Amino acid sequence: MEHIKKYHSESLLTAHGTIWIEGPVSSEILQTYIMDEGLDAFREPDEQHQALCEIASLPEGRIILARLEKRIVGYVTFHYPDEMERWSQGQMEDLIELGAIEVSPSFRSFGLGKRMIKLAFLNQQLDDVIVFTTEYYWHWDLKGSGLSVWDYRKMMEQLMKCVGMVWYATDDPEICSHPANCLMARVGPRVPISSVEQFDRIRFRQRFMY
């Protein structure tokens, strides 16, 4: 299928200066930016920068950024699920994972996460796909935020709901390993019922639970 990528940008004036929220950003443009040193939740900033460039070069990959001049201070990634995960079963062309969202600690008071996610869905460009995210409590910055695991879960749910993502049940072992973990997804209005049914089959391997 053709993956529609419609670039959009908006600005936000802050005490740090003007922050630009933009995307999807190409790999070539990404290479001209640098990563804020606070973006180390998943790997070292330089390594994460390279990962973003690789995702942006994928046909289905898209990177949404928040940046201060040439410095990336936040990002959201969209791509096909990893081939080692159950979500890649069926090789669905219209199943896309919201894989990571991160904002540098010094820039977390401006609502950048919500702004980046909402920008990603502008112009109906994700209306032909199912976008899902797997939320695991061990990825959350509980110490830095000062939130309890349940307050952080509530915050993530509200963040994803801003673009119509809702909670979905699943028997995935990793998600079921802790009650705070969850699966959320948005089924685009142009997604065929056959894809919705296939997503349901992927969500549940133990048929008696379905």
C-alpha positions in Angstrom: 0.0 0.0 0.0 1.0 3.6 -0.4 1.9 5.3 2.8 0.8 9.0 2.7 3.2 11.4 4.3 2.0 15.0 4.4 4.6 17.3 6.0 3.2 19.9 8.4 4.8 22.3 10.9 3.8 24.6 13.7 5.6 26.8 16.2 5.3 27.3 19.9 6.9 30.3 21.7 8.5 29.2 25.0 10.9 30.5 27.6 13.6 28.5 25.8 12.8 30.1 22.5 10.6 29.1 19.5 10.0 25.3 19.4 9.0 23.9 16.0 6.8 20.8 15.9 7.1 19.2 12.4 6.9 16.0 10.4 7.0 13.6 8.9 10.7 14.6 8.6 13.0 12.9 6.0 16.1 11.1 6.9 18.2 13.7 5.0 16.8 16.5 7.1 17.1 14.5 10.3 20.8 14.2 9.7 21.2 18.0 9.8 19.8 18.0 13.4 21.4 17.0 16.7 19.8 15.3 19.7 19.3 16.9 23.0 21.4 15.2 25.6 18.3 14.5 27.7 16.8 12.1 25.1 18.3 8.9 26.5 15.3 6.9 27.6 15.8 4.1 25.0 19.5 4.4 24.1 22.3 7.0 24.0 21.3 10.2 22.1 23.7 9.7 19.2 22.5 6.1 18.8 18.8 7.2 19.0 19.5 9.8 16.4 20.8 7.2 14.0 17.7 5.0 14.7 15.4 7.9 13.9 17.2 8.4 10.6 16.8 4.7 9.7 13.1 4.8 10.6 12.5 7.9 8.5 14.0 6.2 5.5 11.5 3.3 5.6 8.5 3.5 3.2 6.1 3.3 6.2 8.3 5.1 8.7 7.6 8.5 9.9 9.3 10.7 12.5 7.5 13.7 14.1 9.9 16.1 15.9 9.9 19.0 18.4 13.1 21.0 17.9 14.7 24.2 19.2 16.6 25.5 16.1 18.7 22.4 15.1 18.3 20.6 18.4 15.7 17.8 18.7 14.0 18.0 22.1 11.2 15.5 21.4 10.1 12.9 18.9 7.5 10.3 18.0 8.2 7.3 15.8 5.8 5.3 13.6 6.8 2.1 11.8 5.8 -1.5 11.2 6.1 -3.7 14.3 9.3 -5.6 14.9 9.3 -8.9 13.1 10.1 -10.6 16.4 6.8 -9.4 18.0 3.4 -10.9 17.6 2.1 -7.7 16.1 4.0 -8.5 12.9 2.0 -11.7 12.4 0.0 -11.7 9.3 2.3 -9.1 7.8 -0.4 -6.5 7.7 0.5 -3.5 5.5 -2.1 -1.4 7.3 -0.9 -2.0 10.9 1.5 0.7 12.1 3.1 0.9 15.5 3.5 4.2 17.4 6.8 2.9 18.7 8.3 5.5 20.9 7.5 9.0 22.3 10.1 10.9 24.2 10.5 14.5 25.3 13.7 15.8 27.0 13.1 16.5 30.7 13.8 20.2 30.3 11.0 20.6 27.8 8.2 18.5 29.4 6.0 21.4 30.5 4.9 22.6 27.1 2.6 19.7 26.0 4.9 18.7 23.2 3.9 15.1 23.4 0.3 15.8 22.6 1.3 18.4 19.9 3.5 15.9 18.1 1.0 13.1 18.2 -1.9 15.3 17.0 0.3 16.7 14.2 1.0 13.1 13.0 -2.7 12.5 12.3 -3.3 15.7 10.5 -4.8 15.7 7.0 -6.2 12.2 7.3 -2.8 10.7 6.5 -3.3 7.8 8.9 -6.9 7.1 8.1 -6.0 4.1 6.0 -4.2 2.2 8.8 -4.6 0.9 12.3 -2.2 2.7 14.6 -1.4 0.9 17.8 0.9 1.4 20.8 2.0 -1.0 23.6 2.5 0.8 26.9 4.9 -0.9 29.3 5.4 0.6 32.8 9.1 -0.2 32.7 9.6 2.3 29.9 8.0 5.1 31.9 10.0 7.8 33.7 8.4 7.3 37.1 11.3 8.7 39.0 11.7 11.8 36.9 8.0 12.6 36.7 7.3 11.9 40.4 4.1 10.0 39.4 2.9 6.7 40.6 2.6 3.9 38.1 -1.2 4.4 37.9 -1.0 8.2 37.5 1.5 7.7 34.7 -0.7 5.1 33.1 -3.6 7.6 33.3 -1.4 10.3 31.7 -0.4 8.0 28.8 -4.0 7.0 28.2 -5.1 10.7 28.1 -2.2 11.4 25.7 -3.2 8.7 23.3 -6.9 9.5 23.5 -6.2 13.0 22.0 -6.1 11.3 18.6 -8.9 8.8 19.2 -6.8 5.8 20.4 -8.6 3.6 22.8 -7.8 0.6 25.1 -8.0 -2.9 23.5 -7.9 -6.2 25.3 -5.2 -8.7 24.5 -3.7 -11.9 25.8 -0.1 -10.8 24.9 2.1 -12.1 27.8 4.2 -9.0 28.1 1.2 -6.7 28.4 -0.6 -9.1 30.7 2.5 -9.4 32.9 1.5 -6.2 34.8 -1.9 -4.6 35.2 -0.5 -1.1 34.3 0.6 -2.2 30.9 -1.9 -1.8 28.1 -2.6 -1.9 24.4 -4.2 1.1 22.7 -5.1 1.6 19.1 -6.9 3.8 16.6 -8.7 2.1 13.6 -8.6 4.6 10.7 -12.1 5.3 9.2 -10.9 3.8 5.8 -9.6 0.6 7.2 -11.5 -2.5 5.8 -13.3 -4.8 8.1 -11.0 -7.6 7.0 -8.0 -5.8 8.6 -9.9 -5.1 11.8 -10.7 -8.9 12.0 -7.1 -9.8 11.4 -6.0 -7.4 14.1 -8.5 -9.1 16.5 -6.9 -12.5 15.7 -3.4 -11.1 16.4 -4.6 -9.6 19.7 -5.7 -13.0 20.9 -3.8 -16.3 20.5 -5.8 -18.2 23.1 -9.1 -18.4 21.4 -11.0 -19.3 24.5 -10.3 -15.8 25.8 -11.7 -14.1 22.7 
